[in-house]
């Protein structure tokens, strides 16, 4: 029955789902086309994944407060300043997470291109917002600001999942598999260089590579792209076009070595991060007992919050937290691999991979294995827009879990 199968595949492309219904007392099943509702309970969300998200959120709030209260008291005259704001953001994020867990993710097919265009608009608008530091990343939205790059990450994941699922049989070609993703990346990276936001570029390029590879793009194109990227970075370094980032790269791996006054100053934050990690030892100094957070480690509540975790909870506590992150990534990928359609698989893996990627890069930064590029730790680092976006994205994974062929309890 080629016509019926062809129709089913077309329906799967448009709605991401094929239902089979049988009339009573009939032996012939009939595939019928149903428009999906915007909100659906279906088979129920994945409780292990939800539990892991809530666990990381709670631990993250506790550790962010522990890392932030000295600076909050000193600068804001309120030890609970960062905790209260982060708790409010977490509450908004949880509402968003449950909202998107009921939202049928198949409808994101229709929003893939508009969200991508919106990300380009925001990345452009942010360049015209005045900044005292010369860095243009934030869009003020009243009570909090949002990084345009956060929208760009989500936009690229959704669009590439949509494109890879619709053109699944053509992703091995350059015209369909490589060129669209390359154009999107060039526009996004070009705008982010103007901000500048090099850490965001690293994450977005890595996410795009994961999505395109899983969609069926051939390995040789990644080898060619890797060579071009290396050549481009070397050219930027040679022409001194990386600006302030070159100073951080220059001190990379030398935080504990005195080379020059400038290098010693540039690596101040990373050096104190290493002091915090080393002083924590195997068991840690105890919750709340960090010494480096008392204004020695700048902005301890942000990108370097995990250094305080290591100092207070030690190697064992840090390892347990990393294990929870690993379980979250594993469960998210498992859910995605068992999704009913290719779009769900690509979308879920992309959203989950973003967490795993940021965790790995953040740990490498605070241990001086990578230059200090400002990569936040999911659920732990202070920041309203990133936390709300992150929880909303976890809601999409939970939406995927409602139709995934996986045990939910």
C-alpha positions in Angstrom: 0.0 0.0 0.0 2.5 2.7 -1.1 0.0 5.5 -1.2 -1.0 5.0 2.4 2.6 4.7 3.6 3.5 7.8 1.7 0.6 9.7 3.2 1.6 8.5 6.7 5.1 9.8 6.2 3.9 13.1 5.0 1.6 13.3 8.1 4.6 12.4 10.3 6.6 15.3 8.7 3.8 17.8 9.4 2.6 16.7 12.8 5.3 14.4 14.0 2.9 11.6 14.9 0.9 8.8 13.3 -2.1 7.4 15.0 -3.7 4.0 14.3 -7.3 3.4 15.1 -9.5 0.4 14.5 -13.3 0.3 14.3 -15.0 -2.3 16.4 -15.5 -5.7 14.7 -13.2 -4.7 11.8 -9.9 -6.4 11.1 -8.5 -3.6 8.9 -6.7 -0.9 10.8 -7.1 2.6 9.3 -4.6 5.3 9.7 -6.3 8.6 10.2 -4.9 12.1 10.2 -5.4 14.1 13.4 -4.4 17.6 14.1 -2.5 17.7 17.4 -3.9 19.8 20.2 -1.6 22.5 21.6 -1.8 21.0 25.1 -1.9 17.3 25.9 -1.4 15.0 28.9 -1.0 11.8 26.8 1.1 9.2 28.6 2.3 11.3 31.5 5.7 13.0 32.0 8.9 11.3 33.0 9.2 11.4 36.8 12.9 10.5 37.0 13.9 13.4 34.7 11.6 15.8 36.6 13.1 14.6 40.0 16.6 15.2 38.7 15.8 18.7 37.5 14.1 19.6 40.8 17.1 18.2 42.7 19.6 20.2 40.8 17.5 23.3 41.1 17.2 23.0 44.9 20.9 22.2 45.4 21.8 25.0 43.0 19.8 27.5 45.0 21.4 26.4 48.3 24.9 26.6 46.9 24.3 29.9 45.0 23.1 31.4 48.3 26.1 30.1 50.2 28.5 31.5 47.5 26.7 34.8 47.2 25.8 36.1 50.7 29.2 37.8 51.5 29.1 39.8 48.3 25.4 40.5 48.7 25.9 41.9 52.2 28.9 43.9 51.1 27.5 45.4 47.9 23.8 45.4 48.6 23.6 45.5 52.4 21.3 42.4 52.2 22.7 38.9 52.5 19.6 37.4 50.9 19.7 39.8 47.9 20.8 37.2 45.3 18.8 34.3 46.9 15.5 36.2 46.8 15.9 37.2 43.2 17.1 33.7 42.1 14.2 32.1 44.0 11.7 34.3 42.1 13.3 33.4 38.8 13.2 29.7 39.8 9.5 30.0 40.6 8.8 31.6 37.2 11.0 29.0 35.5 9.1 26.1 37.2 5.8 27.5 36.0 7.3 27.8 32.5 8.6 24.2 32.8 5.2 22.7 33.6 3.6 24.9 30.9 5.9 23.6 28.2 5.6 20.0 29.6 1.9 20.1 28.6 2.6 22.0 25.3 2.8 19.5 22.4 6.3 19.9 21.1 5.3 19.0 17.5 4.0 22.5 17.1 7.5 23.9 17.4 7.9 22.8 13.7 5.8 25.8 12.9 7.7 28.2 15.1 11.2 27.1 14.1 11.8 29.8 11.5 10.1 32.6 13.4 12.1 31.9 16.5 15.3 31.8 14.5 14.5 35.2 12.9 13.6 36.6 16.4 17.1 35.5 17.6 18.7 37.4 14.7 16.7 40.5 15.5 17.6 40.4 19.2 21.3 39.8 18.5 21.2 42.9 16.3 19.2 45.1 18.7 21.5 44.3 21.6 24.4 45.9 19.7 22.7 49.3 19.9 22.1 49.2 23.6 24.7 51.4 25.4 27.2 49.6 27.6 29.7 51.0 30.0 32.0 48.0 29.5 31.9 47.9 25.7 30.3 44.5 25.8 26.7 44.4 24.3 25.0 41.2 25.4 22.0 42.2 27.6 18.4 43.2 26.7 16.8 45.1 29.7 13.3 43.8 30.4 12.3 45.7 33.5 13.0 43.5 36.6 15.7 41.5 34.8 17.7 41.4 31.7 18.1 38.6 29.1 21.1 37.6 27.0 20.2 37.5 23.4 22.5 34.5 23.0 20.2 32.4 25.3 17.4 32.8 22.7 19.9 32.1 19.9 20.9 28.7 21.5 17.3 27.6 21.7 16.5 28.9 18.2 19.3 27.0 16.6 18.4 23.8 18.4 14.7 24.0 17.3 15.5 25.0 13.7 18.1 22.3 13.1 15.8 19.7 14.7 13.0 20.8 12.4 15.3 20.9 9.3 17.0 17.6 10.1 13.6 15.8 10.6 11.9 17.2 7.5 14.9 16.6 5.2 16.1 13.4 6.9 16.9 11.6 3.6 18.8 14.6 2.2 21.1 15.5 5.1 24.1 13.8 3.5 24.2 16.4 0.7 26.0 19.8 0.9 23.0 21.8 -0.4 20.5 20.5 2.2 22.6 19.1 5.0 25.5 21.6 5.3 24.6 24.9 3.6 21.5 25.9 5.6 23.3 25.2 8.9 26.4 27.0 7.8 24.5 30.1 6.8 22.7 30.2 10.1 25.9 29.8 12.0 27.7 32.5 10.1 25.0 35.0 10.8 24.8 34.1 14.5 28.5 34.0 15.0 29.1 37.2 13.1 26.6 39.1 15.3 28.0 37.5 18.5 31.5 38.6 17.6 30.3 42.1 17.5 29.0 41.9 21.1 31.5 40.2 21.7 30.5 36.9 23.3 33.1 34.2 22.6 31.9 31.7 25.2 28.4 31.8 23.7 29.9 31.2 20.2 31.7 28.1 21.5 28.5 26.7 22.9 26.4 27.5 19.8 28.9 26.1 17.4 29.2 22.9 19.4 25.5 22.5 19.7 25.0 23.1 15.9 27.7 20.5 15.2 26.0 17.9 17.4 22.6 18.6 15.8 23.9 18.4 12.3 25.9 15.2 12.9 22.9 13.4 14.4 20.8 14.6 11.4 23.1 12.8 9.0 25.7 15.3 7.9 28.8 13.5 6.8 31.9 13.5 9.0 34.2 15.0 6.3 32.3 18.3 6.5 33.1 18.6 10.2 36.8 18.0 9.5 36.8 20.7 6.9 34.9 23.1 9.2 37.3 22.3 12.0 40.3 23.3 9.9 38.6 26.5 8.8 37.8 27.5 12.4 41.3 26.9 13.6 42.7 29.0 10.7 40.2 31.7 11.5 41.1 31.8 15.2 44.8 31.9 14.4 44.2 34.8 12.0 42.2 36.7 14.6 45.0 36.2 17.2 47.7 37.2 14.7 45.8 40.4 13.8 45.0 41.2 17.5 41.3 41.1 16.7 40.1 39.2 19.7 40.3 42.3 22.0 40.0 41.6 25.7 39.6 37.8 25.1 43.3 37.6 24.1 44.4 38.6 27.6 42.5 35.7 29.1 43.9 33.3 26.5 47.4 34.6 27.3 47.1 33.7 30.9 45.5 30.3 30.2 47.1 27.5 32.2 49.3 29.9 34.1 47.0 31.0 36.9 49.4 29.8 39.6 52.6 31.0 37.9 53.8 34.5 38.1 54.9 35.5 34.6 54.2 39.3 34.7 52.2 41.8 36.6 49.6 41.9 33.9 49.3 38.1 33.7 49.0 37.9 37.5 46.2 40.4 37.4 44.4 38.8 34.5 44.3 35.4 36.1 43.2 36.6 39.6 39.8 35.1 39.4 41.0 31.7 38.1 43.8 31.6 40.6 41.3 32.1 43.5 39.1 29.5 42.0 42.0 27.0 42.2 42.7 28.0 45.8 39.0 27.3 46.6 39.1 23.9 44.9 42.4 22.9 46.6 41.4 24.0 50.1 38.2 21.9 49.9 40.2 18.7 49.8 38.4 15.3 49.9 35.5 16.1 52.3 35.3 19.9 52.1 35.3 22.6 54.8 31.5 22.3 55.4 28.4 24.0 54.0 28.8 27.8 54.3 32.4 27.6 55.4 34.1 28.7 52.2 36.9 31.3 52.7 37.4 32.3 49.1 33.8 33.6 48.7 34.5 36.4 51.2 35.4 38.7 48.3 38.6 36.8 47.3 36.8 35.0 44.5 35.1 37.7 42.3 31.5 37.1 41.5 31.5 33.7 43.2 27.7 33.4 42.7 28.1 33.4 38.9 30.4 31.3 36.7 32.7 30.2 39.5 30.0 29.0 41.9 31.2 25.4 41.5 34.6 26.4 43.0 32.7 27.3 46.2 30.9 23.9 45.9 34.3 22.1 45.8 35.6 24.2 48.8 32.6 23.6 51.0 31.5 20.0 50.0 34.9 18.7 48.9 35.7 16.2 46.2 32.9 13.8 47.3 30.2 16.5 47.3 31.3 17.8 43.9 31.4 14.3 42.5 27.8 13.6 43.7 26.6 16.8 42.0 28.4 15.9 38.8 26.8 12.4 39.0 23.3 14.0 39.2 24.1 16.1 36.1 25.3 13.0 34.3 22.1 11.2 35.2 20.0 14.1 33.9 21.9 14.1 30.6 21.6 10.3 30.3 17.9 10.3 31.1 17.3 13.2 28.7 19.1 11.4 25.9 17.3 8.1 26.7 13.9 9.9 26.5 14.9 11.5 23.2 16.2 8.3 21.6 12.8 6.7 22.3 10.7 9.6 21.0 8.0 8.7 18.5 9.5 10.9 15.8 12.8 12.2 14.5 12.0 15.8 15.4 11.4 14.8 19.1 14.7 12.9 19.1 16.8 15.7 17.7 15.1 18.4 19.8 15.5 16.5 23.0 19.1 15.5 22.4 19.9 19.1 21.5 18.3 20.6 24.7 20.0 17.9 26.9 23.3 18.3 25.2 23.3 22.0 26.0 23.3 21.2 29.7 26.1 18.5 29.4 28.2 20.8 27.3 27.9 23.8 29.6 28.7 21.7 32.7 31.9 20.3 31.1 33.0 23.7 29.8 32.3 25.4 33.1 34.3 22.8 35.1 37.2 23.1 32.6 37.2 26.9 33.0 37.2 27.0 36.9 40.1 24.4 36.8 42.1 26.5 34.3 41.8 23.8 31.6 40.2 26.4 29.4 40.5 30.2 29.3 38.2 32.1 31.5 35.4 32.7 29.0 32.3 33.2 31.2 30.4 30.0 30.9 27.6 29.6 33.5 26.8 26.4 35.4 23.2 25.3 34.7 20.9 25.5 37.7 23.7 26.9 39.9 25.0 30.2 38.5 23.1 33.3 39.3 21.1 34.7 36.5 17.4 35.1 35.9 17.1 34.8 32.1 19.3 31.8 31.9 17.5 29.9 34.7 14.0 30.7 33.2 15.1 29.6 29.7 16.8 26.5 31.1 13.7 25.3 33.0 11.5 26.1 30.0 13.7 23.9 27.9 13.5 21.1 30.4 9.7 21.5 30.1 10.1 20.7 26.3 12.0 17.6 27.2 9.3 16.6 29.6 6.8 17.2 26.7 8.8 14.8 24.6 8.7 12.2 27.4 4.9 12.2 27.3 5.0 10.3 24.0 8.4 8.5 24.4 8.4 4.7 24.7 10.0 4.7 28.2 9.0 3.7 31.7 7.9 6.9 33.4 8.2 5.8 37.1 
